[in-house]
Amino acid sequence: MNPKEGKPRFGFMTRNYLVLTLTSTLWGIPTSITYTYFSKYVLDGLGGTETIIGLITAIGSATFVIFAIIGGHIADLHGRKKLVGLMTVILGLSQFLVAIAPNWQFLILAIIVINICWIFEPAFWAMLADSVNEEKRGTAFAFSSCLDFLPWAIMPFIGGYLIDIYGILPIMRWTYVGLAIVGVFVGIIRLSMLTETISPQNKKTIEQYSLKELGKLVKDSFKEHLQTWLWMPHSALALTASYILWAFEYGLVEPYWIVYAEEIIGVTSTQWGIITAVGSAISIVSKILVVGKLLDKFGRRKILLATTASDVLTYLLFIRCGMFIQVLALWMVSSFIWSFYDPTYSSLEADLIPEERRGRVFAAFGVAWSAFSVPASLIGGFIYERVSPELSFVMASIGVMLCFILTALFIKQSQSNED
C-alpha cells in the first residue's frame, strides 16, 4: 500500500496555515474594492494623472524595498509571529491616512507609511511555507490562493455599482475606513492565535533594542541581504530574474487595465466590477478543482511553462477588444490561466529555499520585484499617458514571453518535485 494513500486531502491545514489564510481572506473583503478602483480613485477623486499613478506606485515600491530587507532579517533571526501580528495592526491603522487624503500629494505620504508597515511580508510568507509539508505544497498554496480570491468574486461588482451611483470619493473613503478596522482585527487575531515557527538563537526581541542597537540591526539586515544573494542557488536566482520581468509587467499595465477599459473600450465601473468578479469566481473554482492537483502531480516548473506560454497573447487580445462582452470573455479565459501563477510561484519558492533562510530569501524576492517596480512604474505611466496606451500592453506581452524563456532555460527542480 502506498503510504500516501489514506492521508486526508486537506491534512496540510495546520493552525498557523488556517489563521494566516483565513485572516488574509477577511483582509481581502475591503481590499478587493480598494485595489480594483485605486487608479480611478487617483484619477477621478484626487486629481492625479496616469503619470502620477506610476509615481505613487514607484515611491511605494522603493519604500517596500528598504523595509522588506529589514523584515526578512528579523523574521529569520528574531521570530515571525510578533512581527506579523503587530505590523498588521499598524498597517490597518495606516489605511485611515488613505481614507482622509485630500489630494494625490498627501496620498503619497500615506502610501509610504503603508509600505513601511509591509515590513512583515517576508515573515508572513516564510511562516506560511513553514506550515506546509512538501508533498502537499501545491494543493496547500492553491487552496490558500483560492481563499484569498473569495472576496474578489463579489466585492468588486458591489464596489463598482456603488461608485457608479454615489461617485468614487465617498465609496473609496468609506472602504478604506473599513479596511482599517479589518486590519486591526486581523492583527489582533494573528497575535493571539499564531504559533512561532522558529527558535532563534538570539532570544532578544525587537522591543528590547536600544536606539544604537536598532541601528546595528538595520546594518546587519543589509549585510545579511547581500550574503543572501551570494548564497542563492542558480534556480532561485532565475526565479528572482522572472520576478524582475513581472515587475516591469506590473508597472506597464497593472494600474491601467481599468483605465484602458473605461476610457478607450467604454466599460463602466459596474461592468468592470462584473468582469473582475466573474474572473475571480473562475479562478476560485479552478484552484479548488484543478490547480493544486496539477501542481502536485506534474511539477511546478512544467505548470509554470504551460501557464506563461498560454498568457503571452492575453495583453495583445485585450487591446483588440471593442466592447464589454469581448473583455468579459477574454477575462474569463485569462483568469483560468492566471489562477496558476500564485500557487506555482509560492510552491517553487518553498521548494527551493530551506526553512532557516526563508525570511531573508523571500525578502530578496520581494526586493527584486519592488526595486524594479520603481523604474517600471515611472516608465509605464509615461508610456501610457505620453506615448501609447497600446504600447504598454505590447511590451507586457513581450515580458511574459521572456519569463517563459527564462523558466525553460534556467529554473530547475529536484527530480522528486518534477515527478
N, C-alpha and C positions, 0 to 999 in steps of 0.2 A: 504493500500500500504506500502510495506517495505521502510523505509526511506533511505535505502542503494541503492535502485533501482533508476536509473536515474542519479546517480553520474558518471561522466566521468571516464573511466578506468584509464586514466593517470592524474587524478586530483591531485595526490601526487606531481607533478612536480613543486615545488616552485623554486624561483630564485636561492636560495642557492644550492638546490639539483642539478639543471641543471649546475650551474657553477662548482661545485665540480666533478660531474660525467663526464662532457664533457672535462674538463681540465685533468682529470685522463686518459681519452681515448687518448688525444693528447700526454700526457706523455708516454703512453704505446706504441706508434709507434716505437721509438728507443729502449725502454726498452725491448720489446718483443724479440729483437735480442740480446742485451747485456746479458739479464738474461739466455736465452736459451743456449748461447755459452760461458758463463763465465768460466765454468770449463775447456773447451777446450782452452780458452784464457790463463788460468793459466798454463795448462799442456804444450801446444804446442807453446805458444807465449812468456811466461815469465819464463820458466824453472822450474816450480813447479812440485809437485807430488800430488797424491791423499791425502796424509797426510797433505801437505801444504794447499790444498783446505779446509780441515777440520779446520786447524789452522786459516786461514783467516776468515772463517765463524764464528768460535768461538770468535775471537777478535772483529769482527763486532757486534756480539750479546751482548758481555759483555759491549761494549760501549753504545749500544742502551739501555740496562737495566738502566744505570745510568741516562741518559738524558730523557728517557721516564717518569721516576718518576717526574722529574722537570717539564717536559712538561705537564703532567696531572694536576699538581698543578696550573700551570699558566693558563691552559685552563679553569678551573672552577672558579678561583678567580680573574683573571685579563683579561679575554677575549680570544677569539679564532681567530678572523679574522686576526689581525696583526701577530700573531704567525704563522698561516698557510701561509699567504702571504709572509712575509719576509723570513722565513726559506725555503720556496720553491725556492725563488730566489737564496739563498745561496747554497741550495742543487744542483741546476742546475750548478752553477759556480764550485762546487766541482768535478763535473764529468770530468773537464779538467785534474785533477790530475790522474784519472784512464787512460785517453787517452794518457798521456805522460809517464806513468810508464815504466821505463827501465827494471825492474825485479820484482819478486814477493815480495821482501823486501820493495820496495817503494810502491807497491800496498797495503800492509798492512796499511801504513800511510794514504793512500788515503781512504781506507775503514773505518778507524777510523773517519776521518773528515766527511765522508758521513753519518755515523751513528749518529754523533753528530747532524747533520742537521735534522735527522728524529725525533728530539725533538717535532716536530709539529704533529706527527701521532695521539696521543690521541685527540688532538684538532680537527683534520680532521674528525675522526670517530664520535666524540661527536657532531660536527656541522651537519654532515650528518644525524645522528639519530634524532637530534633536528628538522630537516626539514621534517620529515615524520610522518604522523599520524599512530596510532597503527593498525587500521583496514586494511590499505593498505601496511603495513610494508613488508610483504613477497614479494608482487609484486614490491615494490619500490626497495628493495635490489637486487632482481633478475634482474631487469632492469638495475640497476647500475652496477652489476657484468657483465651483458651482454655487456654493452658499454665498460667496461674495457677490455673485451676479443676481441673486434673487431679487433684491430691491430694484434692479435695473429693468426688470420685466414689467413694471407698472409705474414706478415713480417718475421717470422722465415724461411719460404721457400726461400724468397728472400735473406735473410742473409746467409743461408746455401749454396745456389747456388753460391753467390759471394765469400764465403770463399773457396769453392772447386776450384774456378778459380784463385783467387788472393792471397789466404792464409789468415790465421787467424789474423795476426798482423795488416795489413793495414785496413781491414774491421772493426775490433773491435775498433781501434783507431778513425777512422772517425765516427763511430756510436756513440761513447762516446762524441765526439765533437758535433754531432747533438743533443744528449741528453742534453748537457749543454745549448745549445741555446734554446731548447724547454723548459727546466726547468725555465730559466729566464723569458721567455714569459708567461708561465703558472703562475708563481708567480706574475707577474705584473697584469694579469687578475684577479687573486684571490684578490689581494689587492684593486683593483679598483671596483670590482663588488660584492663581498660578503657583507652580512649584519650581524653584530654581533648578536648572538642568546641569549646571556645572558647579564644581567645588574649587574655586580659585585658590591658589597657593597663598596669595595675599588677601587676607580676610578684611582688610581695611576698606570701609565703604567710602563713597564719594563725599558724604556729608562730613566725614572726619578730616578731610584735607584742609590744610591752611591755604591761604591765597598763594603763597610761594610754591607749595606742593601742587596746587592745581596747575600752575604754570609748567611745572615739571611733567605733570600728567599730559598736558597738551603737547609738549615737546616729545615725550615718549611715544605719543599716539602717532605723530607724523613720522618718527623714526621707524616704528614698527610697520607703518603703512608702506614705506619704501622697501623694507625687508620682505613684506608680504608679496610684493610684485616680483622680487627676485626668487622667492620660493615657488611661485605658481608653476604647476606643470604646463606643458605646451597646450593641452586641450583646454585648460582653464583660461590661458591667455587668449586662445582663439575665441572662446566664449565671450571674453571681455571685448574683443575686437568686434564681435557681432553686436554687442550692446552699443558700441560706438556708432555703428551703422544705424541701429534703431533710434539712437538719439537724434541723428540727422532726419530720419523719417518723422520723428515726433515734431521737431522744430519746423519742418517744411509743411506738414499737413494737419497734425492732430488738432490744433486750435481752430482750424479753418474748415473742417467738414461742415459744420452748421452754418458758417458764414457763407460758404460757396452755395450750399443747398438753398438758403433763404434768398440770397442776393442775386444769384445767377440762374438757378433752376426754378425758383419761385415757390419753394416749400415753406409752409407756415410753421410756427413753433409747435402747434398741436400735431401737425403731420410729422415733424421731426421727432416729437415725443413718441408717436406711434412707431416710427421706424426703429428708434432706439429700443423701445420696449419689446417689439417683435423679435428683433435681433438678439436681445438678451434672453428671451424665452427659448429661442432656438439653441443658444449657447448653453443654457442650463440643461436642457434635455440631452444634448449631445454629450455633455460632460458626465451626466448620470449614466447614460446607456452605452456610450462608445469610447470616449477619450481615455479614461483610466484603464479599461481593459486592453485597449490597443497599445498603450504605453508600456504596460507590464508584460504584454505578450511579444511585441515586435521590437521593443527597444526605443529609447528616447531619440537617438540620432536618426534612425530611419524615419520616425514620425516627423521630426523637425525638417528633414529634407523634403518630405512629401508636402508638408504644410507651407513652407516658403515657396516651393515651386508652384503651388496652387494659388498663392497670394499675389504673384507678380502682376497679374492683369487687373487686380481689383481697382487700383488707382486710375488706370487708363480708362476703364469702363465707367468709372464714376463721372469723369468729366465729359463723357458722351451721353450721360443721362439728360433728358429734357423735361421730365415730369415726375411727380410724386411716385407713381406706381413703378416706374423704372428704378428709382432709387430704392424703394422698398424691396423689390425683387433682388437687386444686387446685394443689398444689406443682409437679406436672409441667407443667401449663399455664402457671403463673406463671413457672417457670424459663425457659421459652422466651421469654416476654416480657422478663424481667429480663436475659436474655443480651445484649440490645441496648444496655443502659444504658452500661456501662463503655466499650466501643469507640466509641459515639456521642459521649459527652461528651469522651473523650480526643481524638477526631478534631476535634471542634468547637474545643476549646482550641487545638490545634496550628494549625488553620486561621486562627483569629482573632488569634493572637499571634506577632509576629516573633521570630526566634531570639534576638536580643540582649536581649530583655526577658522571656523565658520563665521564668527562675528567679524573678524578682520577681512576675510576674503569677500564676504557678502558686502562689506563696506566698500571694498575695492571695485566690485561690480557696480555698485550704486554710484561711486565716484566717477568711474569711467563714463557711465551713461550721462550723469548730470554735468560733468565737466564739458563734454562735447555738446550737451544741450544748450550751453550758453551761446557759442557762435552759431549753432544751428537755428536757435530761436530768433536771433537777430537777423541772420540771413533769410530765414523763412518768412519773417514779417516783411522784410524789404522786398523780397521776390514777389510775394503775394500782392502787396499793395502797389509797388512801383514798376514791376516788370510784367508778370503774367500769373494770374491765379492757376492757370492750367499747367504752367511750367513747374510749379511746386509739386503737383501730383505726379508729373512725369519723372521728376528727379527722385521722388519717393519710391516709385516703381523700380528704378534702377538700383536704389539702395537695397530693396528686398532681394533683387537678383544677386547682388554681391553677397548678401547674407547666405544665400543658397550655396554659392561657390565656396565661401569660407567654411561653411559647415561640412561640405563634401570633402574638402581637401585637408582640413586641419583638426576637426573635432573628432576625437576617438574615445571609445569606451572600453571597459574590460569586457571580455567575452561573455561573462555571466549576465551583464546588463544588456547585451545585444541579442542574446538568445531569447 
